[in-house]
Amino acid sequence: MEYKRKVKDDILIGYMFILPTLILISFIVFYPLIDTFYLSLFKTSLVLPQPKFVGWKGYWEISTSGPLWLIIKNSLIWTILVVIFQFILGLSTAILLNKDFFGRTLARGVVILPWVMPGVIAAMVWRLMYDPQLGIINDFLARLGLIKHYMAWLGQPNTALFAVIIAAIWKGFPFSTVMYLAALQTVPPELYEAAELDGAGGWQRFINITIPQIMPVIRVTILLTWILTFNYFELVWVMTKGGPGKSSHIFPTFIYNVAFKQFRFGAASRYAVVSFLILLLFSILYIRELDKRGALD
């Protein structure tokens, strides 16, 4: 009896310790989520004195007459390409930096610079590089003979999104590099030595040893990169503001534009709910992956 009372007291004390955190999370996470969903059921505008309740009709409207599918398409193209190429560049760079060569420490420091650079600064640099008159990208491509005339890469609907994707890959791949480099350093050298004695080549060692050994880190990094990229804002907004037209809009930039440029908070909330549901799926996968690795214990 005394033991059970002690256990209950310990549980109560534990809840008392986490209560302030739960209250804080409720205010900064759960309340905004609930309020956003509630607001999504109304039609609002700058000239509408009282929000008009439309219920689920608002979701039907954005799925049939709004640019929802274009935003979903842009967001998926943006996220998939950025994640794939950040994985390829990140893993390739990590393998190179894991080798022993002169100046390796300096190289590791230089590689991480794009990641630590503020997103707004990186966007302004790339916007200048893409400038149709002054940008070095047009000059470089013209010297190679790949283009005959200077192009407004950020001013054309068929190139704007892909131009920003290239900037995002450059900005984010060092994060993947750091993750994979840390994972590579945990692979036991004895495995490579044994494989080499068995006659395995470099590619065979990579496929049969390196990839399986670091696969948990690869899965976590890809899921985390997906979540961060899908919800990224400043690079796209500073470089194109979602234009020309809506050709480079993704969910965060479009929601911001609808809410704070057009003052249609109800419509913006509906798009935010859709974005949240898509992100929720990958967040659940990410949490499950962490739980499998024991990171949440």
N, C-alpha and C positions, 0 to 999 in steps of 0.2 A: 504493500500500500504506500509506504513511504517512498519507494523507488518510483512508482507511477506518478506520485505528486511531484517529485523532483523532475521527472521527464516533462511533465506538463509545464512546470515553471520554466524550464530551459527553453521549451518551444515558445512560450509566451515572451520571454526575454528576447529570443531571436527575432520574433515578429516586431517587437518594439524597436529593435535596432534597425530593421529594414523599412519601418514605416515611413520615416522621412524621405527615403529614396523612392518608395512607391508613390507617395504624394507628389513628389517632384516629377516623376515619370508621367503620372496622370495628367499633370498640368501641361507639360511640354510635348507629350506624345498622344495620349489617348483623347484628351479634350479636343485638340485640333483635328484629329481624325474624325471624331464624331461630329464636330461642328461643320467640317467640310462636307461630309455626307449629307447632313441636314440641309446645308445651303444649296447642295446640288439639286434638291427637289424643288427649288424656286427659280423663277425667272427674274433677273435683276438687270438694271442698267443705270446709267448716270441720271437719266431723266425720269426714271420710275420711282415715285416717292415711296411706295410700299411694294416689297417683293411679292410676286404673284406665284402662288403654289401651282406647280405643273406636274408634280409627282414623277412617275416613271416616263411620262411623255417626253420629258427633256432628254432622257437617254435615247429614246427612239429617234428624236429629231437629230441629235448629233451623229447617230449611226447611219442615218439615211440622207440628210441634207448637209451635214457639216463636213469639215475636212478630216474627220477622225481617221479614216482609213489611210489617207495620205500621211498623217502624222505617225500612225503605227508603222507604215511602210518605211518612212524616213528613219524612225527610231530604231527599227530592226536592222536596216542597212547600216546605219551609223554604228550601232552596238556590235553587230556581228563582225564587221570588217575591222573595227578597232580592236576587239578582243582577239581575233585570229592573228592579226599582224603584231600586236603587242606580245602575244605568246611566242610567235616565231622569232621575233627580234630579241625578246627578253631571254629566251632559252639559248639562242645562238650566242648572244653577248655573254651570258653567264658561263657558258662552256669555255669561251675564249678567256674570260677573266679568271677562270678557275685554274688555268695553266700557269706554270712558273715562267715568267719572262721579265726582262729588265723594264722597270717603270710600271709594274703591275699596280702598285698602290696608287700612283698618280692617275692611271687609266680608270681605276675604280671610282676615284673622286670625280673625274671629268664626266663619266657616263651618267652619274646621278644628277648632274646639274639641271637638265630639262625638267626632272620631276620636282625638284625643290623650287624651281622658278614659279612665282605667282602666275596663276592662270591668265589674268588680265594682261600682264606684261608679255607672256608668251603669245597671246592672241594679237597684241599690237605689233609684235615683231613679225609674226607670220603675215599679218595683213599688209605690212610694208613690203615684205618679200614678194607677195602676190600682186603688188601694185602694177597696173598695166603699163605705166610709163617708167617708173623708177625701180620696180622690183627686180631682184637678181634672178628670180626663177625664169622669167621670160628671157632675160639676157642669156642665161645659161643654156636654155633649151634652143634658143636661136643660134647660138654658137655651135651647138651640136648638130644643127640642121633638122631638128625634130619639129620645129614650127617655123612658118614663113612670116607670120605677123604676130605681134604682141597680143596677148589675150587677156581679157578681164576675167580671171579665173573665179573671182568671188561675185562677179556681176552677171553670170550666165546661169540659168536654171539647171542646165545639164552638168555643170562642173562645180558649182558652189559647195554642195554637200561633200563631194569627194575631196575638194581642196581642204576643207576643214578636217576631214577624216585623217588626211596625211599629217596635219598639224597635231591632231590628238594622239596619233600613234607615236610621233616623236616626243610628245609631252609625257606620255604615260608608260612607255616601254621600260624605263629604268626601274619602275616599281616591280615589274615582273622579273627584271634582271636580279634585283636584290633578293627576292623570294627564292628564285631558282638557284642563285649562287649559294645561298645559305643551305639549301637542300642538298646541292652537289657536294658540299663539304662534309656532309654526314654519311656519304656512301663509303663503306669500308674499302680501302685500297686493295685488300686481300682478294676481293671478288674480281677486280680487274686483272690482278696478277694470275689468279687461277685460270681465268678465261684466256689470257694470253698464252699460258702454258698449254692450254688445250687447242691452240691454233685459231682462236677467234680473232677476227679482224676488228678494226675500229668501229665500223658500222654495226657489226654483230654485238660488240660490247655495249654500244649505245642503245640498241633496241632491246637487248635481253638483260642488261644490268641497270644502265642509267635510268631509262624511262620507268621500269617497274619500281625502282627504289625511290624515285622522287614523285611517283604518280599521285600520292595523297596531297602533296604540296601543289602539284599542277591543278588538281581538281579544285582545291580551295582558292587558288589564285585566279583561275578562270572565272569561278562564280563571283568572287569579290570584284574582279575587274568588270564583269558584266554589270553588276549592281551600280558600281561607281560611274561607269560610262553611260549607262542608260539614264542616269539621273544627273549627268553633267550639264552645266549651264553656261559658265562665263566664256568659254572658248568660242562656242557657236554664236552667242549673243554679241560679243565684241566684234567678231569677224564679219558676220553677215546679218545679224538681227533676224535670222530666219529667212531672209530673202535670197535672191529676188522673188517676189511673191511669197509663196509658202514653201519654196523648193528645198530649203535647208532647215525648216522648222522641225524640231524634235519636241517631245512632251514638255520638258521644263521651259524651253523658250516660248512655246506656243501658249502654255498656261500663263506665263508671266505677261505675254502680250495681250491675251484676252482679259486678264484680270486688271492689270495696271495701265494698259494703254486704251482699252475699250471700256473698262469699268463694268464688264459683264461677269460679275463674281459668281453667279449661279452656273453659267456655262463653263467658266474656268474650273469650278469645283467638280463638275461632271467629268471633265477631262482629267482632273487630278485623281478622281476615284478610279478611272480606267487605268491610269498610270500606276496607281498604288496596287491594283490587283495583279498587274503584270509583274511588278517588282516583288510582290508578296510571294509569288511562286518561286522565284530564284532565291529570295531570302530564306524561305523554308528549306530549300535544297542546301543552301550555304550552312544554315544552322545544323541540319542533319549531318553534313559532312564534318563539321567541327565536333559534333557529339560522338561520331564514330571514332574520331581520333582522340577522344578523351579531353579535348580542349575546354569543355564546359564543366568538367568535374571540379 
